[in-house]
């Protein structure tokens, strides 16, 4: 693996860094002010649409999609350092570039498994940033860390599917621009192969029987920037059979294909969050005095900053290696590394953010700095896309197989 970025990646990195400095960081305070003045906290501040227009004008749009027909045609290795940069402002930058979850994963699913009709109706407006989407899998009544547990029924009735179930923490669903759900449920609940019981269907938000009941909080935050995390009830909601994605029984495999690239995106954005935390730590350390000397001269603070730098450099190399393997040997060939980054990255970034909060004192948990919100997001990723313990279990079993 060559550690140097290629020419195209370097060009996009420089453009994106300039975009962040000139447009994104100054827009953070503006967006907060605009959101406070909105009739609904779930509406999109005007400055976000301005950022999207500028990003598109500069060619910083849909960078995550490796298929040049739909996106920038970048490899995972090329996109990874760009995702890191957007992680420095996770509330604004991914959305500005049309590279925000869960839309990214949903667009990947539609690009890879959708029919021509599905692509025209839903993928095209998502690619244009005209609508948002949500992925409905997690359920409150079962341990959704095991996807075979889901209980939502997708029953065929003639030319329609009837969907019945209750989902929660459905990211993006509170956003009024969210027009489509990809719903995972069971079409064959009694099937012999537990990984062939699930299917995915497209369910428009305005379908009768679909109710977005409430926003779920995350550490007290409602996560307005990402369209919230909603509880959604599907009460005999009917959609045409043509809304099936792929084939019946293919939902589990599609979910696995969706999550591989998503974990690269999440982990690189987390590294960007850690980089911003280190920057804030350093600025704080050189500007504050305690017990007769600058915080930067306190041994414990120096240890925190040094440890954070070492950790970030280690994580970045592991994530870039994983991206390279995904490009060269595919998701299955990179399975161990994908699990490794999912385990290691959120855990380490949470620790770095925790030290940064500590260094800022009361300010660290306030709304005057982004650290508390970043912490909540990073800590949540220890649960999202499969809890870390599930990946540890799988990874350990793969290691142990070598000795059985």
MARGUDO-811120 format. One line per 2 residues: number of its first residue (from 0); their letters; for each residue x, y, z of N, C-alpha, C. Coordinates in steps of 0.001 Angstrom, whole numbers. Layout:
// residues N
NUM	a	X:Y:Z:X:Y:Z:X:Y:Z | ...
END
This chain:
// residues 404
0	xx	845:-1199:0:0:0:0:877:1244:0 | 568:2170:-907:1279:3440:-992:595:4428:-38
2	xx	1356:5004:872:771:5896:1868:506:7302:1307 | 1064:7612:165:865:8941:-411:-491:9024:-1105
4	xx	-1141:10182:-1000:-2394:10395:-1722:-2093:10614:-3195 | -2957:10079:-4061:-2742:10294:-5487:-3139:11725:-5862
6	xx	-2881:12083:-7099:-3060:13474:-7529:-4510:13933:-7393 | -5455:13057:-7754:-6853:13471:-7682:-7292:13680:-6233
8	xx	-6859:12771:-5352:-7210:12918:-3942:-6637:14213:-3374 | -5393:14513:-3705:-4765:15744:-3222:-5514:16974:-3716
10	xx	-5904:16949:-4983:-6640:18086:-5545:-7953:18289:-4792 | -8689:17200:-4565:-9962:17307:-3864:-9765:17681:-2399
12	xx	-8706:17179:-1770:-8419:17538:-386:-8199:19050:-252 | -7387:19610:-1152:-7110:21051:-1088:-8387:21859:-1317
14	xx	-9197:21439:-2274:-10454:22139:-2540:-11387:22048:-1336 | -11451:20861:-740:-12364:20663:377:-11888:21412:1619
16	xx	-10597:21410:1886:-10072:22158:3027:-10374:23648:2877 | -10216:24166:1664:-10530:25578:1417:-12024:25837:1580
18	xx	-12844:24912:1111:-14299:25033:1249:-14698:25060:2726 | -14058:24218:3521:-14355:24195:4952:-13992:25525:5600
20	xx	-12803:26053:5280:-12351:27302:5892:-13198:28494:5459 | -13530:28529:4174:-14206:29707:3635:-15715:29690:3871
22	xx	-16309:28483:3872:-17770:28414:3916:-18334:27665:5130 | -17786:26489:5430:-18437:25633:6424:-18260:26155:7843
24	xx	-17015:26377:8275:-16800:26823:9658:-17526:28138:9955 | -17461:29143:9043:-18211:30378:9320:-19722:30152:9375
26	xx	-20210:29096:8702:-21656:28852:8659:-22174:28174:9912 | -21292:27637:10747:-21760:26902:11926:-22591:27773:12853
28	xx	-22076:28951:13186:-22823:29853:14078:-24074:30386:13388 | -23964:30665:12088:-25114:31170:11327:-26237:30139:11320
30	xx	-25871:28892:11105:-26873:27824:11065:-27581:27674:12404 | -26832:27804:13497:-27443:27723:14829:-28461:28848:15017
32	xx	-28104:30059:14615:-29008:31199:14752:-30260:31005:13891 | -30060:30555:12668:-31196:30355:11770:-32119:29254:12284
34	xx	-31527:28185:12798:-32366:27089:13289:-33229:27554:14463 | -32669:28369:15337:-33416:28862:16493:-34617:29704:16071
36	xx	-34557:30291:14878:-35633:31163:14406:-36659:30430:13546 | -36435:29156:13256:-37344:28399:12398:-38633:28040:13131
38	xx	-39721:27892:12369:-40990:27469:12956:-40894:26050:13497 | -40174:25184:12776:-39965:23804:13215:-38473:23549:13327
40	xx	-38019:22925:14412:-36581:22655:14556:-36062:21648:13533 | -36978:20985:12836:-36561:19973:11863:-36405:20545:10461
42	xx	-36830:21796:10264:-36633:22432:8963:-35154:22724:8747 | -34773:22857:7486:-33372:23070:7128:-33047:24559:7090
44	xx	-32041:25016:7839:-31642:26431:7765:-31227:26817:6347 | -31489:28041:5985:-31202:28509:4629:-29728:28381:4277
46	xx	-28849:28573:5255:-27417:28540:4973:-26966:27141:4518 | -27688:26100:4946:-27345:24747:4513:-27561:24598:3014
48	xx	-28666:25143:2519:-28922:25088:1074:-27883:25911:312 | -27441:27001:912:-26388:27802:274:-25081:27019:199
50	xx	-24765:26287:1263:-23560:25453:1262:-23656:24363:198 | -24820:23747:83:-25009:22692:-914:-24810:23232:-2328
52	xx	-25353:24409:-2591:-25213:25004:-3920:-23757:25304:-4229 | -23017:25811:-3233:-21612:26134:-3448:-20781:24869:-3628
54	xx	-21057:23844:-2830:-20324:22581:-2965:-20544:21978:-4343 | -21761:22033:-4805:-22054:21480:-6137:-21345:22291:-7215
56	xx	-21322:23599:-7039:-20649:24460:-8014:-19161:24137:-8090 | -18579:23774:-6948:-17151:23485:-6911:-16810:22032:-7254
58	xx	-17823:21233:-7542:-17557:19833:-7860:-17313:18966:-6647 | -17722:19435:-5465:-17576:18676:-4224:-18925:18046:-3880
60	xx	-19381:17152:-4712:-20745:16658:-4626:-20773:15154:-4873 | -21509:14430:-4033:-21633:12967:-4160:-20266:12292:-4253
62	xx	-19335:12737:-3438:-17973:12198:-3498:-17900:10745:-3040 | -18886:10293:-2287:-18827:8973:-1670:-19104:7831:-2640
64	xx	-19790:8109:-3759:-20216:7035:-4655:-19098:6621:-5601 | -18673:5349:-5541:-17576:4906:-6402:-17975:4740:-7856
66	xx	-19272:4656:-8125:-19757:4490:-9496:-19787:5861:-10172 | -18958:6036:-11176:-18852:7337:-11843:-20145:7752:-12523
68	xx	-21037:6791:-12771:-22321:7132:-13382:-23168:7987:-12455 | -22975:7789:-11147:-23799:8484:-10169:-23020:9480:-9316
70	xx	-21750:9200:-9073:-20979:10039:-8170:-19641:10430:-8753 | -18676:10656:-7859:-17358:11135:-8281:-16474:10024:-8817
72	xx	-16875:8775:-8625:-16069:7662:-9121:-14802:7431:-8325 | -14809:7837:-7050:-13621:7661:-6217:-13605:6273:-5594
74	xx	-12427:5740:-5381:-12294:4504:-4626:-12495:4793:-3150 | -12633:3733:-2351:-12727:3918:-904:-11492:4623:-358
76	xx	-10327:4261:-907:-9081:4862:-436:-9005:6341:-789 | -9547:6721:-1935:-9543:8126:-2321:-10544:8933:-1506
78	xx	-11690:8324:-1216:-12726:9063:-497:-12428:9198:992 | -11718:8228:1570:-11509:8203:3023:-10945:9509:3579
80	xx	-9878:10077:3025:-9362:11330:3602:-10314:12509:3425 | -11198:12439:2447:-12189:13495:2273:-13268:13389:3351
82	xx	-13661:12149:3656:-14620:11942:4736:-14047:12429:6064 | -12753:12240:6263:-12124:12733:7489:-12287:14239:7616
84	xx	-12077:14946:6535:-12194:16411:6577:-13618:16819:6934 | -14618:16165:6354:-16004:16531:6665:-16345:16223:8120
86	xx	-15647:15251:8724:-15895:14922:10120:-15540:16029:11079 | -14777:17007:10636:-14435:18132:11499:-15654:19031:11768
88	xx	-16648:18949:10900:-17905:19665:11116:-19040:18734:10715 | -19295:17688:11515:-20233:16645:11087:-21673:17113:10974
90	xx	-22013:18248:11610:-23375:18734:11508:-23661:19349:10141 | -22644:19925:9506:-22875:20662:8261:-22178:20067:7045
92	xx	-20927:19690:7185:-20133:19361:5999:-20658:18159:5213 | -20982:17026:5843:-21482:15899:5033:-22750:16245:4258
94	xx	-23661:16969:4901:-24892:17366:4217:-24592:18322:3076 | -23669:19253:3301:-23326:20228:2257:-22823:19542:1002
96	xx	-22135:18416:1165:-21558:17693:31:-22465:16576:-477 | -23676:16476:86:-24595:15375:-216:-23951:14033:97
98	xx	-23194:14011:1175:-22471:12804:1596:-22844:12411:3024 | -24084:12701:3421:-24504:12447:4798:-25255:11125:4898
100	xx	-24996:10412:5990:-25790:9228:6308:-27166:9687:6819 | -28217:8889:6625:-28247:7578:5971:-28421:7624:4467
102	xx	-28458:8839:3901:-28660:8941:2452:-27567:8233:1665 | -26324:8314:2166:-25222:7689:1440:-25461:6189:1276
104	xx	-25764:5513:2386:-26009:4077:2304:-27219:3743:1456 | -28267:4550:1564:-29470:4297:775:-29217:4491:-711
106	xx	-28429:5500:-1041:-28092:5704:-2453:-27242:4558:-2985 | -26330:4067:-2156:-25513:2917:-2569:-26381:1696:-2825
108	xx	-27371:1481:-1961:-28279:345:-2147:-29057:485:-3451 | -29610:1665:-3679:-30392:1876:-4898:-29519:1780:-6149
110	xx	-28311:2311:-6082:-27410:2250:-7242:-27024:819:-7562 | -26839:5:-6512:-26358:-1357:-6715:-27481:-2369:-6940
112	xx	-28621:-2174:-6264:-29666:-3198:-6294:-31004:-2702:-6846 | -31157:-1397:-7044:-32441:-858:-7475:-32748:-1131:-8931
114	xx	-34039:-1169:-9241:-34468:-1286:-10633:-34351:79:-11313 | -34476:90:-12620:-34415:1362:-13347:-35496:2315:-12863
116	xx	-36688:1770:-12603:-37792:2607:-12138:-37499:3168:-10746 | -36966:2346:-9863:-36618:2803:-8514:-35532:3864:-8552
118	xx	-34569:3687:-9433:-33504:4675:-9547:-34051:6010:-10031 | -34940:5958:-10993:-35478:7208:-11538:-36336:7929:-10503
120	xx	-37144:7162:-9771:-38073:7779:-8830:-37401:8274:-7564 | -36379:7532:-7069:-35819:7849:-5765:-34330:8168:-5781
122	xx	-33548:7417:-6554:-32107:7673:-6552:-31779:9021:-7167 | -32400:9347:-8282:-32074:10602:-8969:-32325:11833:-8083
124	xx	-33493:11941:-7429:-33671:13117:-6544:-32760:13092:-5324 | -32379:11905:-4853:-31417:11838:-3753:-30049:12322:-4216
126	xx	-29641:11903:-5392:-28359:12357:-5944:-28337:13865:-6149 | -29494:14421:-6471:-29591:15869:-6701:-29724:16649:-5395
128	xx	-29871:15944:-4270:-30037:16627:-2989:-31391:17267:-2823 | -32374:16803:-3603:-33711:17396:-3556:-34565:16795:-2440
130	xx	-34263:15557:-2064:-35007:14898:-997:-34013:14222:-59 | -34500:13763:1099:-33710:12957:2021:-34391:11603:2185
132	xx	-33723:10683:2895:-34242:9333:3041:-33905:8796:4425 | -34455:7621:4757:-34174:6968:6027:-34104:5464:5815
134	xx	-33387:4797:6722:-33238:3347:6676:-33865:2788:7943 | -34945:2031:7793:-35733:1569:8942:-35446:102:9221
136	xx	-34590:-145:10222:-34273:-1507:10601:-34437:-1742:12098 | -33857:-890:12941:-33822:-1121:14385:-35222:-1101:14992
138	xx	-35461:-2037:15930:-36766:-2152:16564:-36625:-2116:18092 | -37606:-1518:18785:-37494:-1402:20242:-37814:-2683:21007
140	xx	-38500:-3614:20389:-38970:-4784:21115:-38006:-5967:21078 | -36958:-5878:20267:-36022:-6998:20137:-34591:-6471:20161
142	xx	-33642:-7368:20369:-32228:-7002:20288:-31847:-6908:18825 | -31891:-5702:18292:-31646:-5515:16863:-30182:-5654:16493
144	xx	-29314:-5835:17501:-27916:-6137:17193:-27809:-7444:16420 | -28820:-8301:16571:-28947:-9516:15764:-30071:-9274:14780
146	xx	-29718:-8984:13537:-30719:-8586:12535:-31745:-9672:12270 | -31419:-10917:12619:-32397:-11990:12407:-33557:-11894:13378
148	xx	-33443:-11034:14402:-34505:-10892:15406:-35656:-10010:14956 | -35466:-9200:13949:-36478:-8197:13611:-37832:-8862:13374
150	xx	-38877:-8163:13779:-40220:-8746:13750:-41160:-8068:12767 | -40742:-6985:12151:-41602:-6311:11180:-41975:-7284:10065
152	xx	-43270:-7367:9767:-43769:-8283:8743:-43917:-7558:7411 | -43472:-8190:6355:-43706:-7716:4995:-44415:-8862:4280
154	xx	-45736:-8769:4244:-46556:-9879:3735:-47116:-9530:2362 | -46986:-10476:1443:-47494:-10224:98:-49002:-10471:46
156	xx	-49697:-9521:-583:-51137:-9637:-786:-51419:-9219:-2222 | -51447:-10201:-3101:-51642:-9906:-4511:-50458:-9144:-5084
158	xx	-50719:-7963:-5604:-49669:-7135:-6208:-49087:-6127:-5224 | -49364:-6347:-3929:-48878:-5408:-2931:-48170:-6147:-1795
160	xx	-47313:-5398:-1100:-46757:-5848:169:-47442:-5057:1275 | -47761:-5743:2365:-48356:-5097:3536:-47318:-5114:4653
162	xx	-46932:-3928:5116:-45864:-3797:6112:-46476:-3454:7466 | -46116:-4251:8477:-46602:-4028:9832:-45434:-4178:10798
164	xx	-45185:-3148:11578:-44097:-3218:12543:-43809:-1864:13152 | -42915:-1869:14133:-42546:-638:14839:-41028:-527:14840
166	xx	-40538:604:14373:-39107:875:14301:-38784:2080:15174 | -37512:2167:15588:-37108:3384:16282:-35637:3689:15999
168	xx	-35258:4910:16394:-33940:5445:16049:-33696:5350:14543 | -34716:5787:13811:-34644:5802:12354:-34105:7174:11942
170	xx	-32818:7201:11654:-32110:8465:11432:-32653:9192:10215 | -32873:10490:10394:-33303:11350:9305:-34799:11454:9128
172	xx	-35564:10640:9846:-37000:10550:9570:-37793:11765:10035 | -37233:12582:10927:-37948:13778:11373:-37838:14919:10370
174	xx	-36887:14838:9485:-36689:15885:8482:-37864:15869:7494 | -38552:16994:7304:-39678:17005:6360:-39270:16702:4927
176	xx	-37968:16816:4621:-37492:16468:3275:-37285:14964:3105 | -37426:14204:4197:-37302:12747:4115:-38569:12214:3454
178	xx	-38442:11717:2237:-39602:11296:1458:-39713:9779:1285 | -38648:9042:1620:-38670:7607:1351:-37952:6838:2457
180	xx	-38536:5718:2864:-37918:4798:3807:-37508:3527:3069 | -36315:3040:3377:-35985:1659:3034:-36248:851:4293
182	xx	-37217:-38:4224:-37679:-785:5399:-37207:-2229:5293 | -36601:-2712:6373:-36187:-4107:6435:-37146:-4867:7335
184	xx	-37711:-5943:6802:-38633:-6780:7549:-38576:-8201:7024 | -39435:-9030:7555:-39414:-10446:7183:-40539:-10773:6204
186	xx	-40140:-11294:5052:-41108:-11800:4077:-41325:-13292:4250 | -40393:-13953:4934:-40480:-15400:5155:-40050:-15714:6590
188	xx	-40889:-15344:7577:-40471:-15470:8982:-40223:-16901:9437 | -40754:-17893:8701:-40572:-19294:9085:-39550:-20006:8218
190	xx	-38806:-19241:7409:-37827:-19850:6518:-36738:-20582:7274 | -36224:-21615:6664:-35210:-22443:7330:-33907:-21682:7533
192	xx	-33524:-20888:6543:-32287:-20117:6628:-32615:-18758:7236 | -32151:-18527:8453:-32534:-17305:9163:-32008:-16048:8481
194	xx	-31024:-16185:7589:-30493:-15021:6873:-31127:-14852:5494 | -32158:-15631:5224:-32905:-15465:3979:-34371:-15140:4255
196	xx	-34662:-14768:5500:-36041:-14438:5858:-36366:-12969:5609 | -35325:-12123:5512:-35514:-10674:5479:-35505:-10132:4054
198	xx	-36269:-9084:3856:-36270:-8371:2580:-36308:-6870:2854 | -35990:-6102:1823:-36065:-4643:1911:-37062:-4124:892
200	xx	-37900:-3191:1342:-38871:-2566:447:-38813:-1053:606 | -39165:-378:-459:-39251:1085:-456:-40650:1500:-27
202	xx	-40720:2344:1002:-42012:2802:1512:-42007:4326:1536 | -42758:4967:644:-42836:6427:679:-43391:6917:2012
204	xx	-42893:8039:2469:-43291:8586:3773:-44796:8841:3846 | -45394:9249:2727:-46817:9612:2748:-47735:8409:2546
206	xx	-47208:7195:2629:-48028:5993:2486:-49011:5884:3654 | -50299:5680:3393:-51242:5465:4495:-50785:4300:5377
208	xx	-50863:4527:6688:-50404:3508:7628:-49009:3763:8147 | -48305:4756:7598:-46978:5123:8084:-47128:6344:9004
210	xx	-46671:6200:10245:-46771:7289:11219:-45408:7537:11854 | -44900:8746:11686:-43690:9161:12394:-44149:9706:13732
212	xx	-43948:8910:14796:-44590:9211:16079:-43850:10265:16897 | -42528:10143:16996:-41797:11063:17874:-40321:11022:17532
214	xx	-39609:12037:18000:-38152:12080:17867:-37537:11446:19101 | -36578:10569:18891:-35851:9951:19991:-34616:10791:20304
216	xx	-34379:11037:21577:-33213:11822:21971:-31966:10948:22063 | -30830:11587:21890:-29537:10925:22030:-28732:11730:23045
218	xx	-28572:11209:24249:-27913:11938:25330:-28539:13312:25538 | -29848:13386:25385:-30547:14652:25575:-30625:15519:24328
220	xx	-29870:15159:23285:-29928:15909:22021:-30998:15313:21116 | -31603:16165:20308:-32558:15681:19314:-31939:15589:17923
222	xx	-30670:15942:17815:-29917:15759:16580:-30641:16349:15365 | -30964:17640:15480:-31669:18316:14387:-30869:18286:13088
224	xx	-29546:18311:13215:-28712:18426:12015:-28848:17220:11098 | -29113:16062:11657:-29207:14862:10832:-30653:14395:10660
226	xx	-31583:15305:10908:-32981:14957:10695:-33576:14117:11791 | -32925:14101:12957:-33481:13397:14100:-33385:11884:13980
228	xx	-33851:11215:15030:-33893:9753:15079:-35289:9395:15564 | -36127:8939:14660:-37556:8855:14930:-38015:7451:15300
230	xx	-39128:7420:16031:-39914:6194:16161:-40964:6218:15050 | -41032:5137:14291:-41935:5075:13142:-42769:3802:13233
232	xx	-44073:3941:13061:-44984:2797:13089:-45511:2542:11679 | -45452:1286:11273:-46020:848:10000:-47226:-36:10330
234	xx	-48419:498:10092:-49655:-198:10453:-50390:-610:9184 | -50057:-1818:8699:-50641:-2336:7463:-50448:-1352:6300
236	xx	-49254:-807:6226:-48921:93:5118:-48733:-727:3846 | -49351:-298:2772:-49322:-1056:1518:-48481:-346:461
238	xx	-47619:-1129:-193:-46833:-606:-1314:-46854:-1635:-2430 | -46630:-1207:-3675:-46610:-2168:-4785:-45462:-3161:-4634
240	xx	-45661:-4366:-5162:-44614:-5382:-5145:-43353:-4875:-5845 | -43526:-3968:-6790:-42380:-3409:-7515:-41475:-2582:-6618
242	xx	-41894:-2317:-5374:-41062:-1566:-4429:-40047:-2449:-3711 | -40082:-3739:-3982:-39077:-4641:-3416:-37704:-4290:-3971
244	xx	-36691:-4230:-3101:-35316:-4003:-3543:-34627:-5363:-3682 | -34099:-5622:-4860:-33457:-6915:-5092:-34492:-8021:-5143
246	xx	-34256:-9078:-4367:-35158:-10228:-4360:-35652:-10499:-2944 | -36765:-11232:-2853:-37236:-11656:-1543:-36166:-12525:-886
248	xx	-35918:-12256:378:-34893:-12997:1093:-33503:-12419:947 | -33368:-11347:181:-32049:-10760:-47:-31703:-9612:881
250	xx	-32579:-9317:1839:-32368:-8146:2689:-31118:-8204:3531 | -30819:-9365:4089:-29653:-9485:4955:-28371:-9228:4158
252	xx	-28279:-9814:2972:-27087:-9636:2140:-26940:-8188:1698 | -28063:-7534:1367:-28010:-6129:967:-27543:-5266:2135
254	xx	-28026:-5584:3344:-27614:-4826:4519:-26111:-4933:4737 | -25549:-6120:4556:-24115:-6297:4727:-23339:-5505:3683
256	xx	-23831:-5503:2450:-23169:-4731:1391:-23233:-3239:1692 | -24338:-2799:2291:-24529:-1383:2613:-23598:-927:3727
258	xx	-23367:-1810:4707:-22656:-1386:5903:-21147:-1318:5732 | -20577:-2081:4796:-19124:-2072:4629:-18575:-686:4335
260	xx	-18980:-69:3219:-18512:1296:2932:-18935:2292:4006 | -20131:2094:4577:-20609:3018:5606:-19691:3079:6805
262	xx	-19094:1949:7155:-18198:1941:8309:-16912:2700:8016 | -16425:2625:6771:-15279:3443:6384:-15626:4924:6549
264	xx	-16811:5302:6058:-17230:6702:6133:-17314:7165:7584 | -17990:6360:8412:-18140:6719:9826:-16783:6860:10509
266	xx	-15907:5902:10267:-14624:5911:10979:-13750:7078:10545 | -13750:7408:9277:-12942:8550:8844:-13526:9858:9351
268	xx	-14845:9966:9393:-15438:11176:9978:-15102:11265:11465 | -15085:10119:12134:-14691:10118:13549:-13269:10630:13726
270	xx	-12378:10243:12835:-10999:10732:12921:-10968:12247:12723 | -11801:12752:11830:-11908:14200:11675:-12406:14877:12940
272	xx	-13361:14246:13613:-13843:14768:14884:-12716:14802:15910 | -11905:13741:15932:-10774:13694:16863:-9764:14785:16552
274	xx	-9517:15025:15273:-8581:16080:14886:-9074:17444:15359 | -10363:17682:15241:-10883:18967:15708:-10774:19059:17221
276	xx	-10997:17940:17910:-10862:17939:19366:-9433:18251:19785 | -8454:17684:19070:-7052:17970:19381:-6741:19444:19160
278	xx	-7260:19986:18071:-7053:21416:17796:-7634:22266:18922 | -8848:21936:19358:-9473:22692:20438:-8697:22524:21747
280	xx	-8192:21329:22004:-7380:21107:23195:-6139:21995:23195 | -5473:22035:22065:-4234:22814:21978:-4514:24310:22142
282	xx	-5546:24790:21489:-5894:26208:21618:-6252:26555:23063 | -6990:25674:23697:-7368:25905:25088:-6135:25872:26000
284	xx	-5266:24908:25740:-4105:24709:26609:-3152:25903:26596 | -3010:26555:25439:-2074:27679:25371:-2723:28997:25778
286	xx	-4049:28995:25991:-4742:30254:26298:-5201:30358:27753 | -5038:29283:28528:-5523:29286:29905:-4394:28983:30885
288	xx	-4487:29617:32050:-3487:29427:33108:-4153:28852:34349 | -3486:27900:34983:-3973:27329:36244:-2786:26992:37135
290	xx	-2873:27367:38387:-1821:27078:39361:-465:27626:38918 | -521:28837:38356:701:29562:38079:1366:29293:36751
292	xx	801:28419:35937:1404:28204:34620:334:27797:33618 | 682:27962:32347:-274:27642:31283:-656:26169:31342
294	xx	-1892:25885:30955:-2315:24486:30899:-1388:23670:29999 | -859:24318:28972:36:23627:28048:1318:23164:28726
296	xx	1634:23724:29869:2833:23317:30600:2556:22255:31663 | 1285:21934:31843:927:20907:32817:1204:19528:32217
298	xx	1881:18675:32956:2272:17369:32434:1103:16520:31986 | 9:16537:32751:-1123:15698:32386:-1739:16146:31074
300	xx	-1784:17455:30849:-2334:17973:29596:-1442:17581:28418 | -148:17680:28604:775:17259:27553:594:15774:27226
302	xx	384:14962:28251:154:13535:28019:-1115:13296:27214 | -2182:14032:27565:-3438:13876:26830:-3252:14201:25352
304	xx	-2562:15297:25079:-2385:15735:23692:-1475:14763:22934 | -405:14334:23571:506:13390:22912:-192:12064:22626
306	xx	-921:11541:23619:-1623:10272:23433:-2671:10380:22324 | -3352:11537:22271:-4368:11735:21236:-3737:11726:19849
308	xx	-2589:12388:19706:-1919:12406:18406:-1488:11003:17981 | -900:10248:18900:-474:8880:18567:-1686:8031:18161
310	xx	-2764:8146:18914:-3961:7347:18641:-4543:7657:17275 | -4643:8935:16948:-5215:9322:15658:-4361:8811:14505
312	xx	-3045:8904:14639:-2180:8420:13567:-2334:6913:13374 | -2472:6162:14466:-2669:4719:14371:-4002:4385:13716
314	xx	-5046:5064:14168:-6372:4794:13620:-6434:5101:12135 | -5858:6228:11746:-5918:6615:10336:-5272:5545:9457
316	xx	-4120:5046:9871:-3446:4022:9080:-4293:2759:8969 | -4949:2364:10053:-5780:1165:10018:-6987:1357:9110
318	xx	-7599:2533:9184:-8776:2776:8345:-8380:2872:6872 | -7269:3523:6585:-6815:3605:5195:-6431:2221:4661
320	xx	-5820:1399:5497:-5521:32:5075:-6814:-712:4739 | -7826:-528:5570:-9105:-1186:5337:-9726:-721:4028
322	xx	-9692:579:3780:-10216:1116:2519:-9474:533:1330 | -8163:436:1445:-7336:-130:369:-7700:-1587:119
324	xx	-7901:-2345:1192:-8277:-3752:1039:-9656:-3884:393 | -10585:-3040:770:-11913:-3083:156:-11825:-2833:-1342
326	xx	-10919:-1944:-1729:-10748:-1651:-3153:-10053:-2789:-3891 | -9158:-3508:-3224:-8315:-4493:-3912:-8825:-5932:-3784
328	xx	-9416:-6278:-2626:-9883:-7660:-2451:-11362:-7741:-2098 | -12046:-6599:-2006:-13476:-6593:-1742:-13821:-6616:-268
330	xx	-15118:-6424:6:-15578:-6354:1392:-15286:-7629:2166 | -15465:-8780:1518:-15221:-10043:2233:-13751:-10187:2588
332	xx	-12885:-9807:1676:-11460:-9894:1948:-10995:-8941:3032 | -11768:-7871:3223:-11413:-6871:4240:-12256:-7017:5500
334	xx	-12924:-8158:5645:-13895:-8318:6726:-13277:-8095:8099 | -12108:-8685:8333:-11452:-8539:9633:-11138:-7078:9922
336	xx	-10593:-6392:8927:-10211:-4990:9128:-11440:-4092:9298 | -12521:-4378:8563:-13745:-3589:8724:-14249:-3687:10157
338	xx	-14217:-4902:10703:-14644:-5070:12092:-13670:-4390:13052 | -12389:-4468:12737:-11381:-3863:13612:-11561:-2349:13719
340	xx	-11802:-1685:12590:-11961:-227:12655:-13253:147:13360 | -14296:-676:13179:-15570:-390:13855:-15412:-501:15367
342	xx	-14574:-1429:15827:-14339:-1593:17257:-13438:-483:17793 | -12334:-240:17103:-11282:618:17640:-11595:2107:17542
344	xx	-12181:2549:16431:-12273:3978:16168:-13222:4714:17109 | -14493:4306:17235:-15362:5053:18157:-14840:5060:19587
346	xx	-14337:3924:20031:-13835:3818:21402:-12715:4830:21651 | -11764:4890:20734:-10621:5782:20910:-11020:7249:20784
348	xx	-11917:7555:19848:-12327:8947:19647:-13155:9439:20828 | -13984:8579:21381:-14722:8943:22603:-13746:9330:23710
350	xx	-12663:8589:23845:-11673:8894:24880:-11001:10242:24621 | -10652:10519:23377:-10029:11799:23033:-10995:12954:23324
352	xx	-12254:12793:22925:-13248:13836:23178:-13472:14028:24670 | -13429:12942:25412:-13599:13036:26858:-12488:13877:27473
354	xx	-11239:13679:27021:-10114:14478:27527:-10266:15941:27111 | -10737:16159:25888:-10922:17537:25429:-11989:18251:26255
356	xx	-13071:17540:26579:-14109:18112:27439:-13528:18457:28806 | -12741:17549:29348:-12135:17766:30664:-11254:19012:30655
358	xx	-10505:19195:29587:-9602:20332:29473:-10366:21652:29385 | -11574:21606:28842:-12383:22814:28700:-13237:23108:29923
360	xx	-13214:22212:30913:-14013:22435:32111:-15491:22532:31784 | -16175:23470:32418:-17616:23626:32195:-17921:23924:30727
362	xx	-17003:24645:30078:-17218:24948:28667:-17314:23700:27811 | -16647:22640:28238:-16643:21410:27450:-17994:20747:27328
364	xx	-18861:20950:28328:-20192:20347:28268:-21254:21366:27854 | -20823:22553:27473:-21758:23621:27124:-22024:23638:25624
366	xx	-22954:24516:25231:-23250:24709:23816:-22270:25666:23146 | -21341:26241:23903:-20394:27193:23326:-19254:26508:22577
368	xx	-19091:25225:22804:-18087:24435:22084:-18778:23201:21504 | -18246:22640:20426:-18905:21486:19796:-18624:20157:20478
370	xx	-17832:20157:21557:-17306:18906:22095:-18383:17973:22649 | -19345:18503:23384:-20369:17645:23974:-21202:16967:22894
372	xx	-21549:17722:21871:-22337:17148:20777:-21516:16135:19989 | -20242:16425:19781:-19364:15466:19115:-19243:14185:19944
374	xx	-19132:14354:21257:-19040:13187:22143:-20283:12306:22012 | -21452:12935:22030:-22697:12173:21916:-22736:11397:20603
376	xx	-22294:12043:19526:-22285:11366:18233:-21316:10207:18186 | -20116:10416:18729:-19106:9361:18711:-19520:8194:19596
378	xx	-20057:8504:20777:-20478:7430:21680:-21612:6614:21066 | -22491:7263:20328:-23598:6563:19681:-23098:5568:18640
380	xx	-21990:5893:17998:-21463:4997:16965:-20877:3712:17549 | -20745:3636:18866:-20379:2363:19479:-21573:1408:19486
382	xx	-22771:1946:19203:-23989:1147:19085:-24436:988:17647 | -24267:2038:16849:-24786:2054:15485:-24005:1113:14571
384	xx	-24661:690:13498:-24051:-227:12522:-23554:-1511:13186 | -24267:-1947:14201:-23878:-3139:14944:-23055:-2762:16154
386	xx	-23500:-3117:17366:-22719:-2793:18567:-21311:-3368:18484 | -20379:-2682:19122:-18981:-3132:19068:-18823:-4582:19520
388	xx	-19624:-4984:20512:-19486:-6333:21052:-19815:-7407:20019 | -20739:-7097:19103:-21060:-8045:18035:-19848:-8241:17123
390	xx	-19177:-7146:16828:-17990:-7239:15972:-16845:-7933:16707 | -16727:-7678:17994:-15694:-8368:18771:-15941:-9880:18765
392	xx	-17190:-10263:18933:-17549:-11687:18930:-17179:-12332:17601 | -17558:-11690:16518:-17283:-12246:15197:-15792:-12295:14904
394	xx	-15101:-11224:15278:-13667:-11161:15017:-12921:-12219:15824 | -13302:-12394:17074:-12655:-13401:17915:-12888:-14806:17360
396	xx	-14090:-15070:16896:-14384:-16396:16348:-13550:-16671:15099 | -13336:-15636:14293:-12509:-15815:13099:-11059:-16110:13489
398	xx	-10564:-15432:14505:-9203:-15690:14964:-9067:-17097:15549 | -10065:-17483:16340:-9996:-18786:16996:-10066:-19953:16005
400	xx	-10733:-19724:14863:-10848:-20787:13861:-9487:-21294:13402 | -8496:-20417:13445:-7168:-20799:12988:-6562:-21878:13868
402	xx	-7085:-22025:15078:-6479:-22933:16040:-7366:-24148:16360 | -8493:-24247:15679:-9413:-25360:15938:-9154:-26501:14970
END
